[in-house]
Amino acid sequence: QVQLVESGGGLVQAGGSLRLSCSASRSAFSIDAMGWYRQAPGKQREFIARITSSGSRNYADVLKGRFTIATDNAKNTVYLQMNSLKPEDTADYYCRADGPATGTSWGQGTQVTVSS
């Protein structure tokens, strides 16, 4: 498995921005794709965005345009830029990595709270 450590969460006012980071313990060459998910209290974990090793991106339709995923392969890090945040974006945000040899790995999560 891959150890993933998220950071960058916190408290922000509605309309503000945050950038989350997720650092992977293994080389990007062993990872096929990395993604971001979130889970609000009392709700199921939901997909936000995913980026493959070839750079292909896909997003949850409802978040496209406000959230952007990017990677820095030299740093084995994936980012989630979140703009125009809304109170309903409040959740724990999780990083995920998928690879043929490593399987699926999850980070411990970082909390994002958006105040109105």
C-alpha positions in Angstrom: 0.0 0.0 0.0 0.9 3.7 -0.3 0.9 6.0 2.8 -1.0 9.2 2.0 -0.9 12.3 4.2 -3.4 15.1 3.5 -3.0 18.7 4.6 -4.4 22.1 4.0 -7.8 21.8 5.5 -9.2 24.4 7.9 -11.9 26.9 8.4 -12.8 29.3 5.6 -15.6 31.7 5.0 -18.1 31.1 2.2 -16.7 32.3 -1.1 -13.1 31.6 0.0 -10.6 29.2 -1.3 -8.4 26.4 0.0 -5.8 24.1 -1.5 -5.5 20.6 -0.1 -2.3 18.6 -0.6 -1.8 14.9 -0.4 1.7 13.5 -0.3 2.4 9.8 -1.2 5.1 7.7 0.3 5.9 5.9 -2.9 7.0 7.0 -6.3 4.4 8.2 -8.7 5.5 5.4 -11.0 3.8 2.9 -8.8 0.5 4.7 -8.9 -2.0 4.7 -11.7 -4.3 7.3 -10.4 -4.9 9.6 -7.4 -8.2 11.2 -6.4 -10.1 13.2 -3.8 -13.3 12.2 -2.0 -15.2 13.8 0.8 -17.6 12.8 3.5 -19.9 15.1 5.2 -21.4 14.2 8.6 -24.2 11.6 8.2 -23.5 11.2 4.5 -21.7 8.7 2.3 -18.3 9.4 1.0 -18.5 11.0 -2.4 -16.2 11.3 -5.4 -14.7 14.7 -6.2 -12.0 14.3 -8.7 -9.4 11.9 -10.1 -6.2 12.3 -12.1 -4.4 9.4 -13.8 -0.6 9.0 -14.3 -1.1 10.1 -17.9 -2.7 13.4 -16.7 -6.3 12.6 -17.6 -8.7 14.3 -15.2 -12.3 13.7 -14.4 -14.6 15.5 -11.9 -17.9 15.1 -10.2 -20.3 17.1 -12.4 -21.6 19.2 -9.5 -18.1 20.4 -8.5 -16.6 20.9 -12.0 -15.6 24.5 -12.4 -15.0 25.2 -8.7 -12.5 22.4 -7.9 -9.3 21.6 -9.8 -7.0 18.6 -9.3 -3.4 18.7 -10.1 -0.2 16.7 -9.4 3.5 17.3 -8.9 5.0 14.0 -9.7 8.5 15.1 -8.6 7.0 15.6 -5.1 4.6 12.6 -5.3 1.9 15.0 -4.4 -1.6 15.7 -5.6 -3.5 18.9 -4.9 -7.1 19.9 -4.8 -7.7 23.6 -5.4 -11.2 24.6 -4.1 -12.6 28.0 -5.0 -15.9 29.7 -4.3 -16.5 27.5 -1.3 -19.9 27.0 0.1 -21.1 25.8 3.5 -22.3 22.6 1.9 -18.6 21.9 1.0 -18.0 21.3 4.7 -16.7 17.7 5.1 -13.7 15.5 5.7 -11.7 15.3 2.6 -9.8 12.2 1.7 -7.0 11.4 -0.7 -7.0 8.0 -2.6 -4.3 6.3 -4.6 -4.7 3.3 -6.9 -2.0 1.2 -8.4 -1.6 -2.4 -9.8 0.9 -3.4 -7.2 -0.3 -1.3 -4.3 -4.0 -1.6 -4.6 -6.2 1.1 -3.2 -4.9 3.3 -0.4 -6.6 6.1 1.6 -5.3 9.0 3.6 -6.5 9.8 7.1 -8.5 12.8 5.9 -8.4 16.6 6.5 -11.3 18.6 7.7 -12.7 21.5 5.8 -15.3 23.8 7.4 -16.9 26.6 5.4 -18.8 29.2 7.5 -21.7 31.2 6.1 
